[in-house]
Amino acid sequence: MFILTIMMIGVFPSIFAQVEESSSNLEYTMTTQESIILFGGFALAVLGIFLYLARDTILQRKTSYDKEEHESKKDKTYEKYHSDWTDDYVDFSYTRYTEDDAEFIKAAKNSTLPDYYKILEIPRSASQNEIKKRYRELAKKLHPDKSKGEKTDETMAEINKAYEILSHPERKAKYDKHLGVN
């Protein structure tokens, strides 16, 4: 109400400003005092709107942590581990089927699951280093830029897929499970 009253005080004098009549146009002049009142009213209106919109930030309540001096405030570890976002944490750690699982299950049902160990020509008990070493040997030997065979692209794609599965421990374990290897 106060802001509205000030604005009205600024607007009324401008309505009743001195009018000089000339032959073709009407001009009114506003005094400096009337301009200041009008500008002050608009400034207060803008300030009031800003305060209204920022009221939640201005009136923010302090927690017990904010009121006390803690060592963790210096390195911000408290905020990292005690934020409001972690209060309603739900653990979704049960296993879900991934695209690899779906692919393995589908291929196992159709008996079309390729034996990636035979493709890389390694034993089933091969370590990660042996898998990597054999993949690099085959990639150098069978790469389409080096060998000019008819099916080098397809062979290289099979080798890449085999390495992708067997080089990743989780994927390898899932593959072995669906292949029936223990």
PAZAVEX-903510 format. One record per atom (N, C-alpha, C): x, y, z; residue number from 1. Coordinates in Angstrom, 1 decimal, padded with zeros to 4 digits. Layout:
N
<node <X; Y; Z>; NUM>
...
REM end
This chain:
182
<node <000.8; -001.2; 000.0>; 1>
<node <000.0; 000.0; 000.0>; 1>
<node <000.9; 001.2; 000.0>; 1>
<node <002.0; 001.2; 000.8>; 2>
<node <002.8; 002.3; 000.9>; 2>
<node <003.4; 002.7; -000.5>; 2>
<node <003.9; 001.6; -001.2>; 3>
<node <004.5; 001.8; -002.5>; 3>
<node <003.4; 002.4; -003.5>; 3>
<node <002.3; 001.9; -003.4>; 4>
<node <001.2; 002.3; -004.3>; 4>
<node <000.9; 003.8; -004.0>; 4>
<node <000.9; 004.2; -002.8>; 5>
<node <000.6; 005.6; -002.4>; 5>
<node <001.6; 006.5; -003.0>; 5>
<node <002.9; 006.1; -002.8>; 6>
<node <004.0; 006.9; -003.3>; 6>
<node <003.9; 007.1; -004.9>; 6>
<node <003.6; 006.0; -005.5>; 7>
<node <003.4; 006.1; -007.0>; 7>
<node <002.3; 007.0; -007.4>; 7>
<node <001.2; 006.9; -006.7>; 8>
<node <000.1; 007.8; -007.0>; 8>
<node <000.5; 009.3; -006.7>; 8>
<node <001.2; 009.5; -005.7>; 9>
<node <001.7; 010.9; -005.4>; 9>
<node <002.5; 011.4; -006.6>; 9>
<node <003.3; 010.5; -007.2>; 10>
<node <004.2; 010.9; -008.3>; 10>
<node <003.4; 011.0; -009.6>; 10>
<node <002.3; 010.2; -009.8>; 11>
<node <001.6; 010.3; -011.0>; 11>
<node <000.6; 011.4; -011.0>; 11>
<node <-000.1; 011.7; -009.9>; 12>
<node <-001.1; 012.8; -009.9>; 12>
<node <-000.5; 014.2; -010.3>; 12>
<node <000.7; 014.6; -009.8>; 13>
<node <001.2; 015.9; -010.3>; 13>
<node <001.5; 015.9; -011.7>; 13>
<node <001.9; 014.7; -012.3>; 14>
<node <002.2; 014.7; -013.7>; 14>
<node <000.9; 014.9; -014.5>; 14>
<node <-000.2; 014.4; -014.0>; 15>
<node <-001.4; 014.5; -014.7>; 15>
<node <-001.9; 016.0; -014.7>; 15>
<node <-001.7; 016.7; -013.6>; 16>
<node <-002.1; 018.0; -013.5>; 16>
<node <-000.9; 019.0; -013.8>; 16>
<node <000.1; 018.5; -014.5>; 17>
<node <001.2; 019.4; -014.9>; 17>
<node <000.7; 020.6; -015.7>; 17>
<node <001.6; 021.6; -015.8>; 18>
<node <001.2; 022.7; -016.5>; 18>
<node <001.1; 022.4; -018.0>; 18>
<node <000.1; 022.8; -018.6>; 19>
<node <-000.1; 022.5; -020.0>; 19>
<node <-000.1; 023.9; -020.8>; 19>
<node <000.8; 023.9; -021.7>; 20>
<node <000.9; 025.1; -022.6>; 20>
<node <000.2; 024.7; -023.9>; 20>
<node <-000.8; 025.5; -024.2>; 21>
<node <-001.5; 025.2; -025.5>; 21>
<node <-000.8; 026.0; -026.6>; 21>
<node <-000.5; 025.3; -027.6>; 22>
<node <000.0; 026.0; -028.8>; 22>
<node <-001.0; 025.6; -030.0>; 22>
<node <-000.7; 026.1; -031.1>; 23>
<node <-001.6; 025.9; -032.2>; 23>
<node <-001.8; 024.4; -032.6>; 23>
<node <-000.7; 023.6; -032.6>; 24>
<node <-000.9; 022.3; -033.1>; 24>
<node <-000.6; 021.1; -032.1>; 24>
<node <000.2; 021.4; -031.1>; 25>
<node <000.5; 020.3; -030.2>; 25>
<node <000.4; 020.7; -028.8>; 25>
<node <000.2; 019.8; -027.9>; 26>
<node <000.1; 020.0; -026.5>; 26>
<node <001.4; 019.5; -025.8>; 26>
<node <002.0; 020.3; -025.0>; 27>
<node <003.2; 019.9; -024.2>; 27>
<node <002.9; 020.1; -022.8>; 27>
<node <003.4; 019.2; -022.0>; 28>
<node <003.3; 019.4; -020.5>; 28>
<node <004.7; 019.4; -020.0>; 28>
<node <004.9; 020.1; -018.9>; 29>
<node <006.2; 020.1; -018.3>; 29>
<node <006.1; 019.6; -016.9>; 29>
<node <007.1; 018.8; -016.4>; 30>
<node <007.0; 018.3; -015.1>; 30>
<node <008.2; 019.0; -014.3>; 30>
<node <007.9; 019.3; -013.1>; 31>
<node <009.0; 019.9; -012.3>; 31>
<node <010.0; 018.9; -011.9>; 31>
<node <011.1; 019.3; -011.4>; 32>
<node <012.1; 018.4; -010.9>; 32>
<node <011.6; 017.7; -009.7>; 32>
<node <010.9; 018.3; -008.8>; 33>
<node <010.4; 017.7; -007.7>; 33>
<node <009.4; 016.5; -008.0>; 33>
<node <008.6; 016.8; -009.0>; 34>
<node <007.6; 015.7; -009.5>; 34>
<node <008.4; 014.6; -010.1>; 34>
<node <009.5; 014.8; -010.8>; 35>
<node <010.3; 013.7; -011.4>; 35>
<node <010.9; 012.9; -010.4>; 35>
<node <011.4; 013.5; -009.3>; 36>
<node <012.1; 012.8; -008.3>; 36>
<node <011.1; 011.9; -007.5>; 36>
<node <009.9; 012.4; -007.3>; 37>
<node <008.9; 011.6; -006.6>; 37>
<node <008.5; 010.4; -007.5>; 37>
<node <008.3; 010.7; -008.8>; 38>
<node <007.9; 009.6; -009.7>; 38>
<node <009.0; 008.5; -009.7>; 38>
<node <010.3; 008.9; -009.9>; 39>
<node <011.4; 008.0; -010.0>; 39>
<node <011.6; 007.3; -008.6>; 39>
<node <011.4; 008.0; -007.5>; 40>
<node <011.5; 007.3; -006.2>; 40>
<node <010.4; 006.3; -006.0>; 40>
<node <009.2; 006.5; -006.5>; 41>
<node <008.2; 005.5; -006.4>; 41>
<node <008.5; 004.3; -007.2>; 41>
<node <009.0; 004.5; -008.4>; 42>
<node <009.3; 003.3; -009.2>; 42>
<node <010.5; 002.5; -008.6>; 42>
<node <011.5; 003.2; -008.1>; 43>
<node <012.6; 002.6; -007.4>; 43>
<node <012.1; 001.8; -006.2>; 43>
<node <011.2; 002.3; -005.4>; 44>
<node <010.7; 001.6; -004.3>; 44>
<node <009.9; 000.3; -004.8>; 44>
<node <009.2; 000.5; -005.8>; 45>
<node <008.4; -000.6; -006.4>; 45>
<node <009.4; -001.8; -006.8>; 45>
<node <010.4; -001.4; -007.5>; 46>
<node <011.4; -002.4; -008.0>; 46>
<node <012.1; -003.1; -006.8>; 46>
<node <012.4; -002.3; -005.8>; 47>
<node <013.1; -002.8; -004.6>; 47>
<node <012.1; -003.7; -003.8>; 47>
<node <010.8; -003.4; -003.8>; 48>
<node <009.8; -004.2; -003.1>; 48>
<node <009.7; -005.5; -003.8>; 48>
<node <009.6; -005.5; -005.2>; 49>
<node <009.5; -006.8; -005.9>; 49>
<node <010.7; -007.6; -005.7>; 49>
<node <011.9; -007.0; -005.7>; 50>
<node <013.2; -007.8; -005.5>; 50>
<node <013.1; -008.4; -004.1>; 50>
<node <012.8; -007.7; -003.1>; 51>
<node <012.7; -008.3; -001.7>; 51>
<node <011.7; -009.4; -001.6>; 51>
<node <010.6; -009.2; -002.3>; 52>
<node <009.5; -010.2; -002.3>; 52>
<node <010.1; -011.5; -002.9>; 52>
<node <010.8; -011.4; -004.0>; 53>
<node <011.3; -012.6; -004.7>; 53>
<node <012.4; -013.2; -004.0>; 53>
<node <013.2; -012.4; -003.2>; 54>
<node <014.4; -013.0; -002.5>; 54>
<node <014.1; -013.3; -001.1>; 54>
<node <012.8; -013.3; -000.7>; 55>
<node <012.5; -013.5; 000.7>; 55>
<node <012.9; -014.8; 001.3>; 55>
<node <012.9; -015.9; 000.4>; 56>
<node <013.3; -017.2; 000.9>; 56>
<node <014.8; -017.2; 001.2>; 56>
<node <015.6; -016.6; 000.4>; 57>
<node <017.0; -016.5; 000.6>; 57>
<node <017.4; -015.7; 001.8>; 57>
<node <016.7; -014.5; 001.9>; 58>
<node <017.0; -013.6; 003.0>; 58>
<node <016.6; -014.2; 004.3>; 58>
<node <015.5; -014.9; 004.4>; 59>
<node <015.0; -015.5; 005.7>; 59>
<node <015.4; -016.9; 005.9>; 59>
<node <016.5; -017.3; 005.2>; 60>
<node <016.9; -018.7; 005.4>; 60>
<node <017.3; -019.0; 006.8>; 60>
<node <016.9; -020.1; 007.3>; 61>
<node <017.1; -020.5; 008.7>; 61>
<node <018.5; -021.1; 008.8>; 61>
<node <019.2; -020.9; 009.9>; 62>
<node <020.5; -021.5; 010.1>; 62>
<node <020.4; -022.8; 010.9>; 62>
<node <021.2; -023.8; 010.4>; 63>
<node <021.2; -025.1; 011.1>; 63>
<node <022.2; -025.0; 012.3>; 63>
<node <022.2; -026.1; 013.1>; 64>
<node <023.1; -026.1; 014.2>; 64>
<node <024.5; -026.2; 013.7>; 64>
<node <024.7; -026.8; 012.5>; 65>
<node <026.1; -026.8; 011.9>; 65>
<node <026.5; -025.4; 011.5>; 65>
<node <025.6; -024.6; 011.0>; 66>
<node <026.0; -023.2; 010.6>; 66>
<node <026.3; -022.4; 011.8>; 66>
<node <025.7; -022.6; 013.0>; 67>
<node <025.9; -021.8; 014.1>; 67>
<node <027.3; -022.1; 014.8>; 67>
<node <027.8; -023.4; 014.7>; 68>
<node <029.0; -023.8; 015.4>; 68>
<node <030.2; -023.7; 014.5>; 68>
<node <031.3; -023.7; 015.1>; 69>
<node <032.6; -023.7; 014.4>; 69>
<node <033.1; -025.1; 014.3>; 69>
<node <033.2; -025.6; 013.1>; 70>
<node <033.7; -027.0; 012.9>; 70>
<node <034.9; -026.9; 012.0>; 70>
<node <035.8; -027.9; 012.2>; 71>
<node <037.0; -028.0; 011.3>; 71>
<node <036.7; -028.3; 009.9>; 71>
<node <035.6; -029.1; 009.7>; 72>
<node <035.2; -029.5; 008.4>; 72>
<node <034.7; -028.3; 007.5>; 72>
<node <034.3; -027.2; 008.1>; 73>
<node <033.9; -026.0; 007.4>; 73>
<node <035.1; -025.5; 006.5>; 73>
<node <036.3; -025.7; 007.0>; 74>
<node <037.4; -025.1; 006.3>; 74>
<node <037.7; -025.9; 005.0>; 74>
<node <037.5; -027.2; 005.0>; 75>
<node <037.8; -028.0; 003.8>; 75>
<node <036.5; -028.5; 003.1>; 75>
<node <035.4; -028.1; 003.6>; 76>
<node <034.0; -028.4; 003.0>; 76>
<node <033.7; -029.9; 002.9>; 76>
<node <034.3; -030.7; 003.8>; 77>
<node <034.0; -032.2; 003.8>; 77>
<node <032.6; -032.4; 004.3>; 77>
<node <032.1; -031.6; 005.3>; 78>
<node <030.8; -031.8; 005.8>; 78>
<node <029.8; -031.7; 004.7>; 78>
<node <029.9; -030.7; 003.9>; 79>
<node <028.9; -030.5; 002.8>; 79>
<node <028.9; -031.7; 001.9>; 79>
<node <030.1; -032.2; 001.6>; 80>
<node <030.3; -033.3; 000.7>; 80>
<node <029.5; -034.5; 001.1>; 80>
<node <029.6; -034.8; 002.4>; 81>
<node <029.1; -036.1; 002.9>; 81>
<node <027.8; -036.0; 003.7>; 81>
<node <027.3; -034.8; 004.0>; 82>
<node <026.1; -034.6; 004.8>; 82>
<node <025.1; -033.6; 004.1>; 82>
<node <025.0; -033.7; 002.8>; 83>
<node <024.0; -032.8; 002.2>; 83>
<node <022.6; -033.4; 002.3>; 83>
<node <021.6; -032.5; 002.0>; 84>
<node <020.2; -032.9; 002.1>; 84>
<node <019.9; -033.9; 001.0>; 84>
<node <020.7; -033.9; 000.0>; 85>
<node <020.4; -034.8; -001.2>; 85>
<node <020.6; -036.3; -000.8>; 85>
<node <021.4; -036.6; 000.2>; 86>
<node <021.7; -038.0; 000.5>; 86>
<node <020.8; -038.5; 001.6>; 86>
<node <020.0; -037.7; 002.1>; 87>
<node <019.1; -038.2; 003.2>; 87>
<node <018.1; -039.2; 002.8>; 87>
<node <017.6; -039.1; 001.6>; 88>
<node <016.6; -040.1; 001.1>; 88>
<node <017.2; -041.1; 000.1>; 88>
<node <018.5; -041.5; 000.4>; 89>
<node <019.2; -042.4; -000.5>; 89>
<node <018.6; -043.7; -000.5>; 89>
<node <018.3; -044.3; -001.7>; 90>
<node <017.8; -045.6; -001.9>; 90>
<node <018.8; -046.4; -002.6>; 90>
<node <019.1; -047.6; -002.1>; 91>
<node <020.1; -048.5; -002.7>; 91>
<node <019.4; -049.3; -003.8>; 91>
<node <019.8; -049.2; -005.0>; 92>
<node <019.3; -050.0; -006.1>; 92>
<node <020.3; -050.9; -006.6>; 92>
<node <021.0; -051.7; -005.7>; 93>
<node <022.1; -052.5; -006.1>; 93>
<node <021.7; -053.9; -006.6>; 93>
<node <020.5; -054.2; -006.7>; 94>
<node <020.1; -055.4; -007.2>; 94>
<node <020.5; -055.5; -008.7>; 94>
<node <020.7; -056.6; -009.2>; 95>
<node <021.3; -056.7; -010.6>; 95>
<node <020.2; -056.5; -011.6>; 95>
<node <020.5; -055.8; -012.6>; 96>
<node <019.6; -055.6; -013.7>; 96>
<node <020.3; -056.2; -015.0>; 96>
<node <019.5; -056.6; -015.9>; 97>
<node <020.0; -057.1; -017.1>; 97>
<node <020.5; -055.9; -018.0>; 97>
<node <021.7; -056.1; -018.5>; 98>
<node <022.3; -055.1; -019.4>; 98>
<node <022.1; -055.5; -020.8>; 98>
<node <022.5; -054.7; -021.8>; 99>
<node <022.5; -055.1; -023.2>; 99>
<node <023.3; -056.4; -023.4>; 99>
<node <024.5; -056.4; -022.7>; 100>
<node <025.3; -057.6; -022.9>; 100>
<node <024.6; -058.9; -022.4>; 100>
<node <023.9; -058.8; -021.3>; 101>
<node <023.2; -059.9; -020.7>; 101>
<node <022.1; -060.4; -021.7>; 101>
<node <021.4; -059.4; -022.2>; 102>
<node <020.3; -059.8; -023.2>; 102>
<node <020.9; -060.4; -024.4>; 102>
<node <022.0; -059.9; -024.9>; 103>
<node <022.7; -060.5; -026.1>; 103>
<node <023.2; -061.9; -025.8>; 103>
<node <023.8; -062.1; -024.6>; 104>
<node <024.3; -063.4; -024.3>; 104>
<node <023.1; -064.4; -024.1>; 104>
<node <022.1; -064.0; -023.5>; 105>
<node <020.9; -064.9; -023.3>; 105>
<node <020.3; -065.3; -024.6>; 105>
<node <020.1; -064.3; -025.4>; 106>
<node <019.5; -064.6; -026.7>; 106>
<node <020.4; -065.5; -027.6>; 106>
<node <021.7; -065.3; -027.6>; 107>
<node <022.6; -066.1; -028.4>; 107>
<node <022.7; -067.5; -027.8>; 107>
<node <022.7; -067.6; -026.4>; 108>
<node <022.8; -068.9; -025.8>; 108>
<node <021.5; -069.7; -026.1>; 108>
<node <020.3; -069.1; -026.1>; 109>
<node <019.1; -069.8; -026.5>; 109>
<node <019.1; -070.3; -027.9>; 109>
<node <019.7; -069.5; -028.8>; 110>
<node <019.7; -069.9; -030.2>; 110>
<node <020.9; -070.7; -030.6>; 110>
<node <021.8; -071.0; -029.6>; 111>
<node <023.0; -071.7; -029.8>; 111>
<node <023.9; -071.0; -030.8>; 111>
<node <023.9; -069.7; -030.8>; 112>
<node <024.7; -069.0; -031.7>; 112>
<node <025.8; -068.1; -031.0>; 112>
<node <026.0; -068.4; -029.7>; 113>
<node <026.9; -067.7; -028.9>; 113>
<node <028.3; -068.0; -029.4>; 113>
<node <029.1; -067.1; -029.9>; 114>
<node <030.4; -067.4; -030.5>; 114>
<node <031.4; -067.7; -029.3>; 114>
<node <032.3; -068.5; -029.6>; 115>
<node <033.4; -068.8; -028.6>; 115>
<node <034.5; -067.9; -028.9>; 115>
<node <034.5; -066.8; -028.0>; 116>
<node <035.5; -065.8; -028.2>; 116>
<node <036.9; -066.3; -027.9>; 116>
<node <037.0; -067.3; -027.1>; 117>
<node <038.3; -067.9; -026.8>; 117>
<node <038.9; -068.5; -028.0>; 117>
<node <038.1; -069.2; -028.8>; 118>
<node <038.6; -069.7; -030.1>; 118>
<node <038.9; -068.7; -031.1>; 118>
<node <038.2; -067.6; -031.1>; 119>
<node <038.4; -066.5; -032.0>; 119>
<node <039.8; -065.9; -031.7>; 119>
<node <040.1; -065.6; -030.5>; 120>
<node <041.4; -065.1; -030.1>; 120>
<node <042.5; -066.1; -030.0>; 120>
<node <042.1; -067.4; -030.1>; 121>
<node <043.0; -068.5; -030.0>; 121>
<node <043.8; -068.5; -028.7>; 121>
<node <043.1; -068.4; -027.6>; 122>
<node <043.7; -068.4; -026.2>; 122>
<node <042.9; -069.5; -025.4>; 122>
<node <043.6; -070.0; -024.3>; 123>
<node <042.9; -070.9; -023.4>; 123>
<node <041.9; -070.1; -022.6>; 123>
<node <040.9; -070.9; -022.0>; 124>
<node <039.9; -070.2; -021.2>; 124>
<node <040.4; -069.7; -019.9>; 124>
<node <041.6; -070.1; -019.5>; 125>
<node <042.2; -069.7; -018.2>; 125>
<node <043.2; -068.5; -018.5>; 125>
<node <043.1; -067.9; -019.6>; 126>
<node <044.1; -066.8; -020.0>; 126>
<node <043.9; -065.6; -019.1>; 126>
<node <045.0; -065.0; -018.7>; 127>
<node <044.9; -063.7; -017.9>; 127>
<node <044.6; -062.5; -018.8>; 127>
<node <044.4; -061.4; -018.1>; 128>
<node <044.1; -060.2; -018.9>; 128>
<node <045.3; -059.8; -019.7>; 128>
<node <046.5; -059.9; -019.3>; 129>
<node <047.7; -059.6; -020.1>; 129>
<node <047.8; -060.5; -021.3>; 129>
<node <047.5; -061.8; -021.1>; 130>
<node <047.6; -062.7; -022.3>; 130>
<node <046.5; -062.4; -023.3>; 130>
<node <045.3; -062.0; -022.8>; 131>
<node <044.3; -061.6; -023.7>; 131>
<node <044.7; -060.4; -024.5>; 131>
<node <045.2; -059.4; -023.9>; 132>
<node <045.6; -058.2; -024.5>; 132>
<node <046.7; -058.4; -025.5>; 132>
<node <047.7; -059.2; -025.1>; 133>
<node <048.9; -059.5; -026.0>; 133>
<node <048.4; -060.3; -027.2>; 133>
<node <047.5; -061.3; -027.1>; 134>
<node <047.0; -062.0; -028.2>; 134>
<node <046.2; -061.2; -029.2>; 134>
<node <045.4; -060.3; -028.6>; 135>
<node <044.5; -059.4; -029.4>; 135>
<node <045.4; -058.5; -030.2>; 135>
<node <046.5; -057.9; -029.7>; 136>
<node <047.4; -057.1; -030.4>; 136>
<node <048.1; -057.8; -031.5>; 136>
<node <048.5; -059.0; -031.2>; 137>
<node <049.1; -059.8; -032.3>; 137>
<node <048.2; -060.1; -033.5>; 137>
<node <047.0; -060.5; -033.1>; 138>
<node <046.0; -060.7; -034.2>; 138>
<node <045.6; -059.5; -035.0>; 138>
<node <045.5; -058.3; -034.2>; 139>
<node <045.1; -057.1; -034.9>; 139>
<node <046.2; -056.6; -035.8>; 139>
<node <047.5; -056.8; -035.5>; 140>
<node <048.6; -056.5; -036.4>; 140>
<node <048.6; -057.4; -037.6>; 140>
<node <048.3; -058.6; -037.4>; 141>
<node <048.4; -059.6; -038.4>; 141>
<node <047.2; -059.5; -039.4>; 141>
<node <046.0; -059.3; -038.8>; 142>
<node <044.8; -059.4; -039.7>; 142>
<node <044.1; -058.1; -040.0>; 142>
<node <044.7; -057.0; -039.6>; 143>
<node <044.1; -055.7; -039.9>; 143>
<node <043.9; -055.5; -041.4>; 143>
<node <042.7; -054.9; -041.7>; 144>
<node <042.4; -054.8; -043.2>; 144>
<node <043.4; -053.9; -044.0>; 144>
<node <044.1; -053.1; -043.3>; 145>
<node <045.2; -052.3; -044.0>; 145>
<node <046.4; -053.1; -044.3>; 145>
<node <046.7; -054.1; -043.5>; 146>
<node <047.9; -054.9; -043.7>; 146>
<node <047.6; -056.2; -044.5>; 146>
<node <046.5; -056.8; -044.3>; 147>
<node <046.2; -058.1; -045.1>; 147>
<node <045.1; -057.8; -046.1>; 147>
<node <045.2; -058.3; -047.2>; 148>
<node <044.2; -058.0; -048.3>; 148>
<node <043.3; -059.2; -048.6>; 148>
<node <042.9; -059.9; -047.5>; 149>
<node <042.0; -061.0; -047.7>; 149>
<node <040.6; -060.5; -047.9>; 149>
<node <039.7; -061.4; -048.4>; 150>
<node <038.3; -061.0; -048.7>; 150>
<node <037.5; -060.7; -047.4>; 150>
<node <037.7; -061.4; -046.3>; 151>
<node <036.9; -061.3; -045.1>; 151>
<node <037.6; -060.7; -044.0>; 151>
<node <038.6; -059.8; -044.3>; 152>
<node <039.4; -059.3; -043.2>; 152>
<node <038.6; -058.3; -042.3>; 152>
<node <037.7; -057.6; -042.9>; 153>
<node <036.8; -056.7; -042.2>; 153>
<node <036.0; -057.5; -041.2>; 153>
<node <035.4; -058.5; -041.6>; 154>
<node <034.5; -059.4; -040.7>; 154>
<node <035.4; -060.0; -039.6>; 154>
<node <036.5; -060.5; -040.0>; 155>
<node <037.4; -061.2; -039.0>; 155>
<node <037.9; -060.1; -038.0>; 155>
<node <038.2; -059.0; -038.4>; 156>
<node <038.6; -057.9; -037.5>; 156>
<node <037.5; -057.5; -036.6>; 156>
<node <036.3; -057.5; -037.1>; 157>
<node <035.1; -057.1; -036.2>; 157>
<node <034.9; -058.2; -035.2>; 157>
<node <035.1; -059.5; -035.5>; 158>
<node <035.0; -060.6; -034.6>; 158>
<node <036.0; -060.5; -033.5>; 158>
<node <037.3; -060.2; -033.9>; 159>
<node <038.4; -060.1; -033.0>; 159>
<node <038.1; -058.9; -032.0>; 159>
<node <037.7; -057.8; -032.5>; 160>
<node <037.4; -056.6; -031.7>; 160>
<node <036.3; -056.9; -030.7>; 160>
<node <035.2; -057.6; -031.1>; 161>
<node <034.1; -058.0; -030.2>; 161>
<node <034.6; -059.0; -029.1>; 161>
<node <035.4; -059.9; -029.5>; 162>
<node <036.0; -060.9; -028.6>; 162>
<node <036.8; -060.2; -027.6>; 162>
<node <037.7; -059.3; -028.0>; 163>
<node <038.5; -058.5; -027.1>; 163>
<node <037.7; -057.6; -026.2>; 163>
<node <036.6; -057.0; -026.7>; 164>
<node <035.8; -056.1; -025.9>; 164>
<node <035.1; -056.9; -024.8>; 164>
<node <034.7; -058.1; -025.0>; 165>
<node <034.1; -058.9; -024.0>; 165>
<node <035.1; -059.5; -023.0>; 165>
<node <036.1; -060.1; -023.5>; 166>
<node <037.1; -060.8; -022.7>; 166>
<node <038.0; -059.9; -021.9>; 166>
<node <038.2; -058.7; -022.4>; 167>
<node <039.2; -057.8; -021.7>; 167>
<node <038.5; -057.1; -020.5>; 167>
<node <037.2; -057.1; -020.4>; 168>
<node <036.5; -056.5; -019.3>; 168>
<node <036.1; -057.6; -018.3>; 168>
<node <036.6; -057.6; -017.1>; 169>
<node <036.4; -058.7; -016.2>; 169>
<node <034.9; -059.0; -015.9>; 169>
<node <034.1; -058.0; -015.8>; 170>
<node <032.6; -058.2; -015.5>; 170>
<node <032.0; -058.9; -016.7>; 170>
<node <032.3; -058.3; -017.9>; 171>
<node <031.7; -058.9; -019.1>; 171>
<node <032.2; -060.3; -019.3>; 171>
<node <033.4; -060.6; -019.0>; 172>
<node <034.0; -061.9; -019.2>; 172>
<node <033.3; -062.9; -018.3>; 172>
<node <033.1; -062.5; -017.0>; 173>
<node <032.4; -063.4; -016.1>; 173>
<node <031.0; -063.7; -016.5>; 173>
<node <030.3; -062.7; -017.0>; 174>
<node <028.9; -062.9; -017.6>; 174>
<node <028.9; -063.8; -018.8>; 174>
<node <029.9; -063.6; -019.7>; 175>
<node <030.1; -064.4; -020.9>; 175>
<node <030.3; -065.9; -020.5>; 175>
<node <031.3; -066.1; -019.5>; 176>
<node <031.6; -067.4; -019.1>; 176>
<node <030.4; -068.1; -018.5>; 176>
<node <029.6; -067.3; -017.7>; 177>
<node <028.4; -067.9; -017.1>; 177>
<node <027.4; -068.4; -018.2>; 177>
<node <027.2; -067.6; -019.2>; 178>
<node <026.2; -067.9; -020.2>; 178>
<node <026.8; -069.0; -021.2>; 178>
<node <028.1; -069.0; -021.3>; 179>
<node <028.7; -070.1; -022.1>; 179>
<node <028.8; -071.4; -021.4>; 179>
<node <028.7; -071.4; -020.1>; 180>
<node <028.7; -072.6; -019.3>; 180>
<node <030.1; -072.9; -018.9>; 180>
<node <031.0; -072.0; -018.8>; 181>
<node <032.4; -072.2; -018.4>; 181>
<node <032.5; -071.7; -016.9>; 181>
<node <033.1; -072.5; -016.1>; 182>
<node <033.3; -072.1; -014.7>; 182>
<node <034.8; -071.9; -014.4>; 182>
REM end
